[in-house]
Amino acid sequence: MQLARRLELIEPSPTLAITARANELKAEGKDIVGFGAGEPDFDTPAHIKAAAIEALNKGFTKYTPVSGIPELKQAIITKFQRDNQLDFKPNQIIVGTGGKQVLYNFFLAVINDGDEVVCPAPYWVSYKDIVRLAGGEMKLIHTTFESGFKLSPHDIEKNVSAKTRVFILNSPSNPTGATYTPDEIRALAAALEKYPDLLVVTDDIYEKLAYGTDVLNIATASEKLRPRTVVVNGLSKAYSMTGWRLGYAGGPKEIIAAMDMIQGQSTSNPTSFSQKGAVAALNAEQQCVEDMRVVFEKRRDLAFNLLSNLKGLRVFKPQGAFYLFPDIAGLTAAPGWPDLKKRTGETDTGKIFSTGLLNEKLVAVVPGSAFGYENGFRISYATSEAQIEKGLGRVREFVDALWA
Ligand SMILES: Cc1ncc(COP(=O)(O)O)c(C=O)c1O
C-alpha cells in the first residue's frame, strides 16, 4: 500500500508502543508492573464528572464554537489571572482536544518548511514529530545529568539565532521532571529577549505538579517575550482528566486566530460536555489538585529512594511532574551487560535496559532514546506505592544481577 511521504517523517509514539507490549504480556497472564504511561492513576474528581453528566442530561451535546464555549474561555482567563498574573482577552484563548492538539495547531500555524525550532533534550516525545509534520527542523540542545537537565542562558546564546523561529520550553519537564526556579526562568527569558522575531511556546501541562519550588511562567517573567509567547496548558494532568481530551492556549490574537482556523478544518470544537467539566474543574475550589500533588510528592520520594544507590545508575531528584529519569551510562561497564545486549538484540543503552527489564522482570519503562537521550530510561510514578515498591524491587534485582 502506497502511503504519503510525510509518514516517513514520524515514528509511532514509543510510550504507547511500550504500553501496548506490556498489555500484551498482561493478557498472557503475566504479572506486569507498568511504569510506562504518563497518566495520573486517580479518578477524575466527582464534582467535575457531575458537571459533565449534568451537561449531558440537559442535552448539551451539539457542536459548540470551534475554539471553545465562552464560559470555558472565561474560566481559562480567570485561571491565567489567578495562577500566572497573565491577562488575556477571549480572542486570545483557544480550547482544543488536549494539549497535544493545541500544540499541533500552534506549529501548523507558525512553521514554514525548513523553519528552525529549538528544543531542549530530553524532550517530550511528540514535539519532534509534530514539528516535522509541520515542515520544521528540530534543533536540540542536549542537557546533562550534571546540569540537572536544565539549560543555561549560555546554552541559549550558543544555539538560538536570528533564524530560529520557535523556542520550546517545558517546565516541569516530561521526561526528567526538571523544573526551572523563578530566577532561572528570568535568566532564560533575558537570553531569549535578544531575538525579536523568535516565538516562545511554553508547555505548562505539569505546572501544578511541582515539589519545593515555585513555577514561574516565562510570559509572566518577561514583558518583552509576552507578546510573542503562547502558553499551552490542559486539564489532563492537574485534574486527572486524560481521557476528556481538553487542552488550551493563551497567546497573541493573530496566532490564536490561525490556530482556530486550523482546528476548524480538522477536529472542530472539543467535546461539548467535556468543556462543561473543564469549567467546573477550573472554577471550583482547587483542593483536589493539591491533594493529588501531595500524593505524587510522596511517591516521588519513595521511588527516588528506591532507585538511588543502585550501581551504575545516577538518579536525578526531580522537582516536578511524575517521572524519574535515571542515567544508566555506568551500567554498560557491568559484567552482565554484553550478554544482556545479546539477549535483547538491541543496540542503544536505554533500549537494551528497558527491553531486558520488560522481558525478564516484567517491568515496563520507556527507553531514553524516545526522548532524545540514549543513556537513560523514564519511569512514571503515577501508580500506587505498592506497585512502585514491587516494580523497583525488581529493577534492583535486575541491576544487581548485571554486576554479579
Ligand atoms: C509535556 C507534555 N505536553 C503535552 C501533553 C499532552 O497532554 P494532553 O494532550 O493529554 O493534554 C503531555 C502528555 O503526556 C505531555 O507530557
The ligand as a Gaussian input file, in Angstrom:
#p B3LYP/6-31G(d) Opt

LIG

0 1
 C        4.896000      17.531000      28.138000
 C        3.539000      17.198000      27.685000
 N        2.858000      18.089000      26.949000
 C        1.627000      17.843000      26.495000
 C        0.995000      16.651000      26.759000
 C       -0.379000      16.452000      26.171000
 O       -1.350000      16.141000      27.067000
 P       -2.887000      16.148000      26.635000
 O       -2.964000      16.095000      25.166000
 O       -3.474000      14.990000      27.314000
 O       -3.419000      17.463000      27.174000
 C        1.658000      15.671000      27.504000
 C        1.037000      14.353000      27.747000
 O        1.661000      13.374000      28.061000
 C        2.954000      15.951000      27.992000
 O        3.629000      15.062000      28.737000

